[in-house]
Amino acid sequence: MKRASVKGCPLFNIGAGSRMKYVFLSSDFYERHQNDSEILKKPLRPYIVLLVKIDGVDFGLPLRSHIKHKFAFITNVESKSGIDYTKAVVLGANDINQKDIPRIRSLEHNALKGKEIRLERGMRNFIETYKKALLKPEIEINRIILNNSALQYFHKELGI
């Protein structure tokens, strides 16, 4: 795997040779969801997402920092960074940026390497938690889950 470095931190180019597929989302995706406030957007430094297929649905699970809840797979305790299931998005055919290759820090790469099953299970668990919260949205914790999840924009795709 090809290596690079930024500010002394080793990075890994994640390309076709990796079992885990990391991508950037396309401008088409962001244009369609420009008013969806719970979808993570950074125009100058876009989020990297990990692709996961669950029950035939393609999800993008974003890597981010400063996660303050339990619905995540933490890769770095100090920066509270990792995969945030609450900000996962459903992806279609034109939603992946095909030209830019993501690079992730070696710390994240090593923490995620070989964890595909755990990551998929974590996302499945969050989807179930989200669906259960929909049944009783008047309960405070359920309201928080529903209001802070990007899944609220993908009910049709999730069969909700």
MITI-304762 format. One record per atom (N, C-alpha, C): chain; atom name; x, y, z. Coordinates in Angstrom, 3 decimals. Atoms other than C-alpha are relative to their C-alpha. Layout:
BEGIN
+-----+------+----------+----------+----------+
! mol ! atom !        x !        y !        z !
+-----+------+----------+----------+----------+
!   A !   CA !        X !        Y !        Z !
...
+-----+------+----------+----------+----------+
This chain:
BEGIN
+-----+------+----------+----------+----------+
! mol ! atom !        x !        y !        z !
+-----+------+----------+----------+----------+
!   A !    N !    0.836 !   -1.167 !    0.000 !
!   A !   CA !    0.000 !    0.000 !    0.000 !
!   A !    C !    0.891 !    1.243 !    0.000 !
!   A !    N !   -0.782 !   -1.210 !    0.140 !
!   A !   CA !    1.342 !    3.414 !   -0.934 !
!   A !    C !   -0.147 !    0.876 !    1.237 !
!   A !    N !    0.040 !   -0.837 !   -1.192 !
!   A !   CA !    2.254 !    5.712 !    1.951 !
!   A !    C !    0.308 !    1.453 !   -0.348 !
!   A !    N !   -0.280 !   -1.432 !    0.099 !
!   A !   CA !    2.293 !    9.477 !    2.291 !
!   A !    C !    0.057 !    0.533 !    1.420 !
!   A !    N !   -0.079 !   -0.553 !   -1.342 !
!   A !   CA !    2.741 !   11.833 !    5.208 !
!   A !    C !   -0.458 !    1.449 !   -0.009 !
!   A !    N !    0.430 !   -1.375 !   -0.188 !
!   A !   CA !    1.097 !   15.028 !    6.398 !
!   A !    C !    0.272 !    0.346 !    1.450 !
!   A !    N !   -0.336 !   -0.430 !   -1.356 !
!   A !   CA !    2.448 !   16.888 !    9.433 !
!   A !    C !    0.551 !   -1.155 !    0.832 !
!   A !    N !   -0.632 !    1.092 !   -0.718 !
!   A !   CA !    4.496 !   13.816 !   10.376 !
!   A !    C !   -0.903 !   -1.183 !    0.307 !
!   A !    N !    0.943 !    1.083 !   -0.275 !
!   A !   CA !    1.430 !   11.574 !   10.460 !
!   A !    C !   -0.117 !   -0.878 !   -1.235 !
!   A !    N !    0.096 !    0.855 !    1.187 !
!   A !   CA !    1.596 !    8.555 !    8.134 !
!   A !    C !   -1.441 !   -0.152 !   -0.475 !
!   A !    N !    1.322 !    0.171 !    0.600 !
!   A !   CA !   -1.344 !    8.234 !    5.762 !
!   A !    C !    0.044 !   -1.199 !   -0.928 !
!   A !    N !    0.107 !    1.107 !    0.923 !
!   A !   CA !   -2.553 !    5.311 !    3.693 !
!   A !    C !   -0.963 !    0.378 !   -1.104 !
!   A !    N !    0.923 !   -0.145 !    1.122 !
!   A !   CA !   -4.014 !    5.637 !    0.204 !
!   A !    C !   -0.846 !   -1.254 !   -0.016 !
!   A !    N !    0.904 !    1.138 !   -0.022 !
!   A !   CA !   -7.059 !    3.406 !    0.214 !
!   A !    C !   -0.558 !   -0.155 !   -1.406 !
!   A !    N !    0.427 !    0.188 !    1.381 !
!   A !   CA !   -7.553 !    2.095 !   -3.288 !
!   A !    C !   -0.591 !   -1.371 !   -0.220 !
!   A !    N !    0.638 !    1.247 !    0.400 !
!   A !   CA !   -8.745 !   -0.959 !   -5.138 !
!   A !    C !    0.600 !   -1.222 !    0.693 !
!   A !    N !   -0.636 !    1.141 !   -0.635 !
!   A !   CA !   -6.256 !   -3.246 !   -3.339 !
!   A !    C !   -0.470 !   -0.257 !    1.421 !
!   A !    N !    0.449 !    0.143 !   -1.382 !
!   A !   CA !   -7.900 !   -2.750 !    0.035 !
!   A !    C !   -1.344 !   -0.707 !    0.055 !
!   A !    N !    1.302 !    0.638 !   -0.202 !
!   A !   CA !  -10.720 !   -4.973 !    1.298 !
!   A !    C !   -1.028 !    1.019 !    0.470 !
!   A !    N !    0.900 !   -1.048 !   -0.470 !
!   A !   CA !  -12.211 !   -1.940 !    3.011 !
!   A !    C !    0.028 !    1.108 !   -1.040 !
!   A !    N !    0.091 !   -1.015 !    1.054 !
!   A !   CA !  -13.436 !    0.662 !    0.554 !
!   A !    C !   -0.373 !    1.336 !    0.636 !
!   A !    N !    0.216 !   -1.357 !   -0.480 !
!   A !   CA !  -13.096 !    4.299 !    1.582 !
!   A !    C !   -0.172 !    0.906 !   -1.202 !
!   A !    N !    0.261 !   -0.904 !    1.120 !
!   A !   CA !  -14.467 !    7.040 !   -0.652 !
!   A !    C !   -0.364 !    1.390 !    0.520 !
!   A !    N !    0.608 !   -1.300 !   -0.221 !
!   A !   CA !  -15.417 !   10.665 !   -0.830 !
!   A !    C !   -1.355 !   -0.028 !   -0.699 !
!   A !    N !    1.301 !   -0.084 !    0.656 !
!   A !   CA !  -19.018 !   11.488 !   -1.698 !
!   A !    C !    0.065 !    1.034 !   -1.125 !
!   A !    N !   -0.009 !   -0.863 !    1.187 !
!   A !   CA !  -19.796 !   13.205 !   -4.996 !
!   A !    C !   -0.696 !    1.336 !    0.270 !
!   A !    N !    0.670 !   -1.295 !   -0.096 !
!   A !   CA !  -20.868 !   16.790 !   -5.496 !
!   A !    C !   -1.499 !   -0.162 !   -0.259 !
!   A !    N !    1.428 !    0.274 !    0.238 !
!   A !   CA !  -24.177 !   15.388 !   -6.834 !
!   A !    C !   -0.700 !   -0.377 !    1.306 !
!   A !    N !    0.575 !    0.403 !   -1.282 !
!   A !   CA !  -24.805 !   13.763 !   -3.450 !
!   A !    C !   -0.226 !    1.240 !    0.876 !
!   A !    N !    0.103 !   -1.179 !   -0.860 !
!   A !   CA !  -24.103 !   17.010 !   -1.594 !
!   A !    C !   -1.024 !    1.012 !   -0.513 !
!   A !    N !    1.006 !   -0.904 !    0.562 !
!   A !   CA !  -26.258 !   19.059 !   -3.970 !
!   A !    C !   -1.411 !   -0.478 !    0.334 !
!   A !    N !    1.316 !    0.552 !   -0.326 !
!   A !   CA !  -29.234 !   16.728 !   -3.443 !
!   A !    C !   -0.338 !    0.148 !    1.480 !
!   A !    N !    0.233 !   -0.027 !   -1.451 !
!   A !   CA !  -28.793 !   16.893 !    0.334 !
!   A !    C !    0.467 !    1.310 !    0.645 !
!   A !    N !   -0.521 !   -1.264 !   -0.516 !
!   A !   CA !  -27.755 !   20.522 !    0.708 !
!   A !    C !   -0.790 !    0.556 !    1.177 !
!   A !    N !    0.822 !   -0.519 !   -1.101 !
!   A !   CA !  -30.639 !   21.285 !    3.092 !
!   A !    C !   -0.177 !   -0.997 !    1.141 !
!   A !    N !    0.116 !    1.035 !   -1.027 !
!   A !   CA !  -30.267 !   18.111 !    5.175 !
!   A !    C !    1.099 !    0.219 !    1.038 !
!   A !    N !   -0.989 !   -0.491 !   -0.958 !
!   A !   CA !  -28.542 !   19.481 !    8.259 !
!   A !    C !    0.776 !   -1.084 !    0.749 !
!   A !    N !   -0.716 !    1.046 !   -0.735 !
!   A !   CA !  -27.570 !   16.145 !    9.851 !
!   A !    C !    0.994 !   -0.780 !   -0.862 !
!   A !    N !   -1.010 !    0.603 !    0.865 !
!   A !   CA !  -25.508 !   15.065 !    6.845 !
!   A !    C !    1.261 !    0.858 !    0.100 !
!   A !    N !   -1.256 !   -0.718 !   -0.196 !
!   A !   CA !  -21.875 !   15.989 !    7.452 !
!   A !    C !    0.497 !    0.576 !   -1.312 !
!   A !    N !   -0.495 !   -0.676 !    1.196 !
!   A !   CA !  -20.524 !   18.531 !    4.979 !
!   A !    C !    1.184 !    0.881 !    0.375 !
!   A !    N !   -1.163 !   -0.883 !   -0.119 !
!   A !   CA !  -17.098 !   20.160 !    4.731 !
!   A !    C !    0.496 !    0.248 !   -1.412 !
!   A !    N !   -0.365 !   -0.230 !    1.403 !
!   A !   CA !  -16.587 !   21.770 !    1.316 !
!   A !    C !    1.508 !   -0.026 !   -0.265 !
!   A !    N !   -1.433 !   -0.090 !    0.259 !
!   A !   CA !  -12.836 !   22.348 !    1.705 !
!   A !    C !    0.765 !   -1.266 !    0.387 !
!   A !    N !   -0.647 !    1.249 !   -0.420 !
!   A !   CA !  -11.977 !   19.030 !    3.399 !
!   A !    C !   -1.096 !   -1.025 !    0.251 !
!   A !    N !    1.157 !    0.888 !   -0.133 !
!   A !   CA !  -14.705 !   16.472 !    2.710 !
!   A !    C !    0.282 !   -1.199 !    0.901 !
!   A !    N !   -0.104 !    1.178 !   -0.847 !
!   A !   CA !  -15.388 !   13.580 !    5.027 !
!   A !    C !    0.277 !   -1.228 !   -0.847 !
!   A !    N !   -0.215 !    1.307 !    0.603 !
!   A !   CA !  -14.088 !   10.146 !    4.129 !
!   A !    C !   -1.069 !   -0.920 !    0.562 !
!   A !    N !    0.990 !    0.969 !   -0.482 !
!   A !   CA !  -16.748 !    7.444 !    4.315 !
!   A !    C !    0.449 !   -1.408 !   -0.363 !
!   A !    N !   -0.246 !    1.417 !    0.219 !
!   A !   CA !  -16.396 !    3.696 !    4.603 !
!   A !    C !   -1.262 !   -0.587 !   -0.598 !
!   A !    N !    1.161 !    0.619 !    0.640 !
!   A !   CA !  -18.688 !    1.750 !    2.262 !
!   A !    C !   -0.335 !   -1.317 !    0.687 !
!   A !    N !    0.507 !    1.227 !   -0.613 !
!   A !   CA !  -20.810 !   -0.966 !    3.873 !
!   A !    C !   -1.332 !   -0.321 !   -0.653 !
!   A !    N !    1.279 !    0.430 !    0.570 !
!   A !   CA !  -23.619 !   -2.986 !    2.282 !
!   A !    C !   -0.730 !   -0.814 !    1.057 !
!   A !    N !    0.828 !    0.694 !   -0.985 !
!   A !   CA !  -26.413 !   -4.084 !    4.626 !
!   A !    C !   -1.358 !   -0.254 !   -0.629 !
!   A !    N !    1.283 !    0.406 !    0.578 !
!   A !   CA !  -29.419 !   -6.006 !    3.324 !
!   A !    C !   -0.236 !    0.644 !   -1.364 !
!   A !    N !    0.115 !   -0.523 !    1.356 !
!   A !   CA !  -28.727 !   -4.793 !   -0.213 !
!   A !    C !    0.048 !    1.510 !   -0.104 !
!   A !    N !   -0.050 !   -1.466 !   -0.006 !
!   A !   CA !  -28.460 !   -1.114 !    0.806 !
!   A !    C !    1.448 !    0.433 !    0.239 !
!   A !    N !   -1.359 !   -0.520 !   -0.155 !
!   A !   CA !  -25.154 !    0.750 !    0.361 !
!   A !    C !   -0.009 !    1.200 !    0.931 !
!   A !    N !   -0.140 !   -1.081 !   -0.968 !
!   A !   CA !  -24.188 !    2.953 !    3.291 !
!   A !    C !    1.397 !    0.578 !   -0.070 !
!   A !    N !   -1.275 !   -0.669 !   -0.198 !
!   A !   CA !  -21.413 !    5.492 !    3.695 !
!   A !    C !    0.099 !    0.363 !    1.474 !
!   A !    N !   -0.198 !   -0.264 !   -1.425 !
!   A !   CA !  -20.145 !    5.527 !    7.288 !
!   A !    C !    1.155 !    0.978 !    0.153 !
!   A !    N !   -1.049 !   -1.013 !   -0.031 !
!   A !   CA !  -18.201 !    8.734 !    7.936 !
!   A !    C !    0.999 !   -0.181 !    1.142 !
!   A !    N !   -1.032 !   -0.109 !   -1.017 !
!   A !   CA !  -14.917 !    8.983 !    9.780 !
!   A !    C !   -0.022 !    1.446 !    0.478 !
!   A !    N !    0.000 !   -1.364 !   -0.540 !
!   A !   CA !  -14.985 !   11.982 !   12.103 !
!   A !    C !    0.606 !    0.031 !    1.381 !
!   A !    N !   -0.575 !   -0.215 !   -1.331 !
!   A !   CA !  -13.591 !   13.422 !   15.313 !
!   A !    C !   -1.048 !    0.588 !    0.929 !
!   A !    N !    0.832 !   -0.627 !   -1.043 !
!   A !   CA !  -15.142 !   14.650 !   18.552 !
!   A !    C !   -1.386 !   -0.634 !    0.105 !
!   A !    N !    1.264 !    0.723 !   -0.138 !
!   A !   CA !  -17.847 !   11.977 !   18.731 !
!   A !    C !   -0.357 !   -0.036 !    1.482 !
!   A !    N !    0.406 !   -0.133 !   -1.404 !
!   A !   CA !  -19.846 !   12.469 !   21.939 !
!   A !    C !   -1.167 !   -0.904 !    0.376 !
!   A !    N !    1.097 !    0.916 !   -0.293 !
!   A !   CA !  -22.234 !    9.506 !   21.942 !
!   A !    C !    0.483 !   -1.425 !   -0.194 !
!   A !    N !   -0.403 !    1.409 !    0.044 !
!   A !   CA !  -22.190 !    5.716 !   22.046 !
!   A !    C !   -0.225 !   -0.689 !   -1.344 !
!   A !    N !    0.324 !    0.626 !    1.286 !
!   A !   CA !  -23.365 !    5.051 !   18.469 !
!   A !    C !    1.149 !    0.188 !   -0.987 !
!   A !    N !   -1.208 !   -0.201 !    0.787 !
!   A !   CA !  -19.860 !    4.875 !   17.046 !
!   A !    C !    0.977 !   -1.145 !    0.237 !
!   A !    N !   -1.133 !    0.898 !   -0.166 !
!   A !   CA !  -16.795 !    2.719 !   16.542 !
!   A !    C !    1.208 !    0.914 !    0.167 !
!   A !    N !   -1.077 !   -0.939 !   -0.314 !
!   A !   CA !  -14.024 !    4.691 !   18.237 !
!   A !    C !    1.349 !   -0.599 !   -0.386 !
!   A !    N !   -1.335 !    0.425 !    0.411 !
!   A !   CA !  -10.560 !    4.454 !   16.694 !
!   A !    C !    1.087 !    0.717 !    0.790 !
!   A !    N !   -0.971 !   -0.778 !   -0.775 !
!   A !   CA !   -8.823 !    7.096 !   18.841 !
!   A !    C !   -0.737 !    0.627 !    1.174 !
!   A !    N !    0.706 !   -0.461 !   -1.198 !
!   A !   CA !   -9.997 !    7.692 !   22.407 !
!   A !    C !    0.315 !    1.460 !    0.304 !
!   A !    N !   -0.391 !   -1.379 !   -0.312 !
!   A !   CA !   -8.044 !   10.951 !   22.834 !
!   A !    C !   -0.775 !    1.024 !   -0.817 !
!   A !    N !    0.711 !   -0.962 !    0.860 !
!   A !   CA !   -9.626 !   12.719 !   19.856 !
!   A !    C !   -1.463 !   -0.385 !   -0.185 !
!   A !    N !    1.365 !    0.518 !    0.135 !
!   A !   CA !  -12.865 !   10.710 !   20.165 !
!   A !    C !   -0.385 !   -0.120 !   -1.473 !
!   A !    N !    0.262 !    0.139 !    1.432 !
!   A !   CA !  -12.586 !    9.903 !   16.481 !
!   A !    C !   -0.291 !   -1.444 !   -0.356 !
!   A !    N !    0.337 !    1.327 !    0.474 !
!   A !   CA !  -13.868 !    6.972 !   14.507 !
!   A !    C !   -1.142 !    0.061 !   -0.990 !
!   A !    N !    1.162 !    0.112 !    0.884 !
!   A !   CA !  -16.895 !    5.806 !   12.537 !
!   A !    C !   -1.235 !    0.414 !    0.795 !
!   A !    N !    1.205 !   -0.500 !   -0.668 !
!   A !   CA !  -20.092 !    7.675 !   13.478 !
!   A !    C !   -1.229 !   -0.553 !   -0.710 !
!   A !    N !    1.177 !    0.625 !    0.620 !
!   A !   CA !  -23.151 !    5.526 !   12.778 !
!   A !    C !   -1.166 !    0.976 !   -0.135 !
!   A !    N !    1.133 !   -0.931 !    0.071 !
!   A !   CA !  -25.555 !    8.417 !   13.450 !
!   A !    C !    0.047 !    0.879 !   -1.246 !
!   A !    N !   -0.152 !   -0.857 !    1.183 !
!   A !   CA !  -24.194 !   10.295 !   10.435 !
!   A !    C !    0.140 !   -0.815 !   -1.285 !
!   A !    N !   -0.051 !    0.862 !    1.181 !
!   A !   CA !  -24.299 !    7.309 !    8.049 !
!   A !    C !   -1.049 !    0.440 !   -1.013 !
!   A !    N !    0.908 !   -0.377 !    1.080 !
!   A !   CA !  -25.914 !    7.972 !    4.685 !
!   A !    C !   -0.205 !   -1.186 !   -0.937 !
!   A !    N !    0.288 !    1.010 !    1.012 !
!   A !   CA !  -27.543 !    5.774 !    2.052 !
!   A !    C !    0.502 !    0.531 !   -1.333 !
!   A !    N !   -0.634 !   -0.434 !    1.244 !
!   A !   CA !  -25.728 !    5.868 !   -1.270 !
!   A !    C !   -0.626 !   -0.644 !   -1.224 !
!   A !    N !    0.468 !    0.477 !    1.287 !
!   A !   CA !  -26.902 !    5.552 !   -4.850 !
!   A !    C !    1.155 !   -0.081 !   -0.983 !
!   A !    N !   -1.008 !    0.246 !    1.041 !
!   A !   CA !  -25.064 !    4.905 !   -8.109 !
!   A !    C !    0.931 !    1.182 !   -0.254 !
!   A !    N !   -0.826 !   -1.168 !    0.333 !
!   A !   CA !  -23.803 !    8.482 !   -8.626 !
!   A !    C !    0.485 !    0.765 !    1.214 !
!   A !    N !   -0.319 !   -0.714 !   -1.243 !
!   A !   CA !  -23.011 !    9.329 !   -5.019 !
!   A !    C !    1.457 !   -0.091 !    0.425 !
!   A !    N !   -1.407 !    0.161 !   -0.359 !
!   A !   CA !  -19.337 !    8.350 !   -4.990 !
!   A !    C !    0.869 !    0.803 !   -0.945 !
!   A !    N !   -0.990 !   -0.757 !    0.763 !
!   A !   CA !  -16.560 !   10.663 !   -6.125 !
!   A !    C !    1.026 !   -1.017 !   -0.511 !
!   A !    N !   -0.860 !    1.029 !    0.601 !
!   A !   CA !  -14.648 !    8.407 !   -8.533 !
!   A !    C !    1.431 !    0.467 !   -0.264 !
!   A !    N !   -1.331 !   -0.481 !    0.401 !
!   A !   CA !  -11.646 !   10.672 !   -9.128 !
!   A !    C !    0.963 !    0.239 !    1.161 !
!   A !    N !   -0.890 !   -0.292 !   -1.126 !
!   A !   CA !  -10.283 !   11.526 !   -5.672 !
!   A !    C !    0.172 !   -1.228 !    0.883 !
!   A !    N !   -0.308 !    1.165 !   -0.837 !
!   A !   CA !   -8.566 !    8.859 !   -3.562 !
!   A !    C !    0.204 !    0.467 !    1.438 !
!   A !    N !   -0.150 !   -0.391 !   -1.408 !
!   A !   CA !   -9.011 !    9.191 !    0.201 !
!   A !    C !    1.290 !   -0.547 !    0.603 !
!   A !    N !   -1.149 !    0.444 !   -0.785 !
!   A !   CA !   -6.049 !    8.924 !    2.554 !
!   A !    C !   -0.387 !    0.134 !    1.467 !
!   A !    N !    0.316 !   -0.061 !   -1.421 !
!   A !   CA !   -6.533 !    8.064 !    6.206 !
!   A !    C !    1.266 !   -0.213 !    0.818 !
!   A !    N !   -1.144 !    0.155 !   -0.894 !
!   A !   CA !   -4.143 !    8.207 !    9.151 !
!   A !    C !    0.209 !   -1.472 !    0.329 !
!   A !    N !   -0.323 !    1.394 !   -0.307 !
!   A !   CA !   -2.369 !    4.986 !    9.996 !
!   A !    C !   -0.701 !   -0.465 !    1.275 !
!   A !    N !    0.701 !    0.361 !   -1.238 !
!   A !   CA !   -3.966 !    5.054 !   13.474 !
!   A !    C !   -1.414 !   -0.501 !   -0.311 !
!   A !    N !    1.353 !    0.418 !    0.392 !
!   A !   CA !   -7.467 !    4.882 !   11.937 !
!   A !    C !    0.043 !   -1.284 !   -0.826 !
!   A !    N !   -0.134 !    1.182 !    0.860 !
!   A !   CA !   -6.366 !    2.374 !    9.316 !
!   A !    C !    0.211 !   -1.253 !    0.849 !
!   A !    N !   -0.299 !    1.165 !   -0.836 !
!   A !   CA !   -4.925 !    0.019 !   11.925 !
!   A !    C !   -1.158 !   -0.362 !    0.919 !
!   A !    N !    1.135 !    0.260 !   -0.900 !
!   A !   CA !   -7.926 !    0.403 !   14.246 !
!   A !    C !   -1.187 !   -0.616 !   -0.749 !
!   A !    N !    1.131 !    0.499 !    0.791 !
!   A !   CA !  -10.383 !   -0.407 !   11.427 !
!   A !    C !    0.319 !   -1.290 !   -0.762 !
!   A !    N !   -0.440 !    1.162 !    0.784 !
!   A !   CA !   -8.361 !   -3.076 !    9.621 !
!   A !    C !   -0.492 !   -1.296 !    0.647 !
!   A !    N !    0.498 !    1.283 !   -0.474 !
!   A !   CA !  -10.038 !   -6.464 !    9.930 !
!   A !    C !   -1.262 !    0.084 !    0.854 !
!   A !    N !    1.186 !   -0.196 !   -0.855 !
!   A !   CA !  -13.071 !   -5.002 !   11.756 !
!   A !    C !   -1.290 !    0.122 !   -0.802 !
!   A !    N !    1.170 !   -0.154 !    0.867 !
!   A !   CA !  -15.529 !   -5.182 !    8.837 !
!   A !    C !   -1.269 !   -0.567 !    0.633 !
!   A !    N !    1.187 !    0.626 !   -0.598 !
!   A !   CA !  -17.890 !   -7.553 !   10.666 !
!   A !    C !   -0.502 !    0.817 !    1.181 !
!   A !    N !    0.411 !   -0.833 !   -1.149 !
!   A !   CA !  -17.894 !   -5.427 !   13.838 !
!   A !    C !   -0.636 !    1.306 !   -0.456 !
!   A !    N !    0.556 !   -1.260 !    0.518 !
!   A !   CA !  -18.524 !   -2.268 !   11.810 !
!   A !    C !   -1.387 !   -0.220 !   -0.589 !
!   A !    N !    1.312 !    0.304 !    0.568 !
!   A !   CA !  -21.387 !   -3.869 !    9.903 !
!   A !    C !   -1.007 !   -0.268 !    1.121 !
!   A !    N !    0.888 !    0.291 !   -1.127 !
!   A !   CA !  -22.878 !   -5.198 !   13.158 !
!   A !    C !   -0.379 !    1.290 !    0.739 !
!   A !    N !    0.273 !   -1.274 !   -0.662 !
!   A !   CA !  -22.562 !   -1.745 !   14.739 !
!   A !    C !   -1.011 !    0.829 !   -0.769 !
!   A !    N !    0.949 !   -0.749 !    0.820 !
!   A !   CA !  -24.412 !   -0.157 !   11.824 !
!   A !    C !   -1.367 !   -0.653 !    0.033 !
!   A !    N !    1.290 !    0.709 !   -0.102 !
!   A !   CA !  -27.119 !   -2.846 !   11.885 !
!   A !    C !   -0.678 !    0.319 !    1.331 !
!   A !    N !    0.551 !   -0.309 !   -1.328 !
!   A !   CA !  -27.576 !   -2.234 !   15.613 !
!   A !    C !   -0.551 !    1.425 !    0.046 !
!   A !    N !    0.500 !   -1.377 !   -0.015 !
!   A !   CA !  -27.900 !    1.512 !   15.061 !
!   A !    C !   -1.283 !    0.129 !   -0.820 !
!   A !    N !    1.228 !   -0.045 !    0.815 !
!   A !   CA !  -30.480 !    1.009 !   12.285 !
!   A !    C !   -1.178 !   -0.526 !    0.821 !
!   A !    N !    1.067 !    0.550 !   -0.853 !
!   A !   CA !  -32.527 !   -1.158 !   14.679 !
!   A !    C !   -0.375 !    0.972 !    1.111 !
!   A !    N !    0.262 !   -1.003 !   -1.039 !
!   A !   CA !  -32.167 !    1.444 !   17.448 !
!   A !    C !   -0.811 !    1.151 !   -0.576 !
!   A !    N !    0.707 !   -1.097 !    0.662 !
!   A !   CA !  -33.314 !    4.141 !   15.018 !
!   A !    C !   -1.455 !   -0.384 !   -0.281 !
!   A !    N !    1.360 !    0.455 !    0.312 !
!   A !   CA !  -36.339 !    2.095 !   13.895 !
!   A !    C !   -0.846 !   -0.118 !    1.269 !
!   A !    N !    0.729 !    0.095 !   -1.277 !
!   A !   CA !  -37.331 !    1.399 !   17.520 !
!   A !    C !   -0.343 !    1.389 !    0.530 !
!   A !    N !    0.249 !   -1.379 !   -0.447 !
!   A !   CA !  -37.010 !    5.112 !   18.316 !
!   A !    C !   -1.183 !    0.604 !   -0.763 !
!   A !    N !    1.121 !   -0.500 !    0.800 !
!   A !   CA !  -39.486 !    5.833 !   15.497 !
!   A !    C !   -1.352 !   -0.424 !    0.582 !
!   A !    N !    1.254 !    0.505 !   -0.563 !
!   A !   CA !  -42.116 !    3.775 !   17.340 !
!   A !    C !   -0.495 !    0.838 !    1.175 !
!   A !    N !    0.359 !   -0.837 !   -1.157 !
!   A !   CA !  -42.049 !    6.095 !   20.385 !
!   A !    C !    0.823 !    1.289 !   -0.015 !
!   A !    N !   -0.803 !   -1.217 !    0.134 !
!   A !   CA !  -40.681 !    9.465 !   19.251 !
!   A !    C !   -0.216 !    1.017 !    1.121 !
!   A !    N !    0.263 !   -0.941 !   -1.099 !
!   A !   CA !  -42.208 !   11.229 !   22.268 !
!   A !    C !    0.958 !   -0.193 !    1.171 !
!   A !    N !   -0.985 !    0.241 !   -1.059 !
!   A !   CA !  -39.592 !    9.650 !   24.568 !
!   A !    C !    1.252 !    0.810 !   -0.320 !
!   A !    N !   -1.110 !   -0.944 !    0.189 !
!   A !   CA !  -36.715 !   12.107 !   25.049 !
!   A !    C !    1.206 !   -0.611 !   -0.721 !
!   A !    N !   -1.183 !    0.597 !    0.631 !
!   A !   CA !  -33.832 !    9.757 !   24.154 !
!   A !    C !   -0.291 !   -0.379 !   -1.449 !
!   A !    N !    0.376 !    0.335 !    1.382 !
!   A !   CA !  -35.696 !    8.588 !   21.046 !
!   A !    C !   -0.052 !    1.248 !   -0.871 !
!   A !    N !    0.049 !   -1.268 !    0.738 !
!   A !   CA !  -36.329 !   12.188 !   19.987 !
!   A !    C !    1.410 !    0.458 !   -0.359 !
!   A !    N !   -1.391 !   -0.398 !    0.245 !
!   A !   CA !  -32.595 !   12.901 !   20.326 !
!   A !    C !    0.609 !   -0.864 !   -1.101 !
!   A !    N !   -0.521 !    0.907 !    1.028 !
!   A !   CA !  -31.676 !    9.822 !   18.265 !
!   A !    C !   -0.569 !    0.367 !   -1.366 !
!   A !    N !    0.661 !   -0.296 !    1.279 !
!   A !   CA !  -34.205 !   10.683 !   15.553 !
!   A !    C !    0.443 !    1.340 !   -0.581 !
!   A !    N !   -0.353 !   -1.343 !    0.472 !
!   A !   CA !  -33.312 !   14.379 !   15.345 !
!   A !    C !    1.461 !    0.136 !   -0.410 !
!   A !    N !   -1.432 !   -0.134 !    0.259 !
!   A !   CA !  -29.542 !   13.811 !   15.244 !
!   A !    C !    0.552 !   -1.025 !   -0.978 !
!   A !    N !   -0.456 !    1.023 !    0.934 !
!   A !   CA !  -29.386 !   10.952 !   12.759 !
!   A !    C !   -0.237 !    0.424 !   -1.445 !
!   A !    N !    0.167 !   -0.254 !    1.433 !
!   A !   CA !  -28.818 !   11.347 !    9.035 !
!   A !    C !   -0.963 !   -0.998 !   -0.640 !
!   A !    N !    0.942 !    0.982 !    0.554 !
!   A !   CA !  -31.036 !    8.286 !    8.537 !
!   A !    C !   -1.390 !    0.593 !   -0.214 !
!   A !    N !    1.319 !   -0.622 !    0.155 !
!   A !   CA !  -34.062 !   10.606 !    8.828 !
!   A !    C !   -0.281 !    0.401 !   -1.450 !
!   A !    N !    0.173 !   -0.400 !    1.398 !
!   A !   CA !  -33.482 !   11.534 !    5.165 !
!   A !    C !   -0.096 !   -1.203 !   -0.951 !
!   A !    N !   -0.068 !    1.191 !    0.838 !
!   A !   CA !  -33.473 !    7.929 !    3.942 !
!   A !    C !   -1.043 !   -1.054 !    0.372 !
!   A !    N !    1.041 !    0.950 !   -0.388 !
!   A !   CA !  -36.712 !    6.355 !    5.176 !
!   A !    C !   -0.445 !   -0.867 !   -1.170 !
!   A !    N !    0.431 !    0.746 !    1.181 !
!   A !   CA !  -37.752 !    5.324 !    1.664 !
!   A !    C !    0.988 !   -1.129 !   -0.320 !
!   A !    N !   -1.046 !    0.973 !    0.316 !
!   A !   CA !  -34.438 !    3.552 !    1.028 !
!   A !    C !    0.087 !   -1.097 !    1.054 !
!   A !    N !   -0.061 !    0.954 !   -1.104 !
!   A !   CA !  -34.673 !    1.822 !    4.428 !
!   A !    C !   -1.320 !   -0.765 !    0.166 !
!   A !    N !    1.288 !    0.666 !   -0.078 !
!   A !   CA !  -38.257 !    0.707 !    3.846 !
!   A !    C !   -0.799 !    0.370 !    1.237 !
!   A !    N !    0.709 !   -0.491 !   -1.184 !
!   A !   CA !  -39.599 !    2.784 !    6.736 !
!   A !    C !   -1.208 !    0.814 !   -0.435 !
+-----+------+----------+----------+----------+
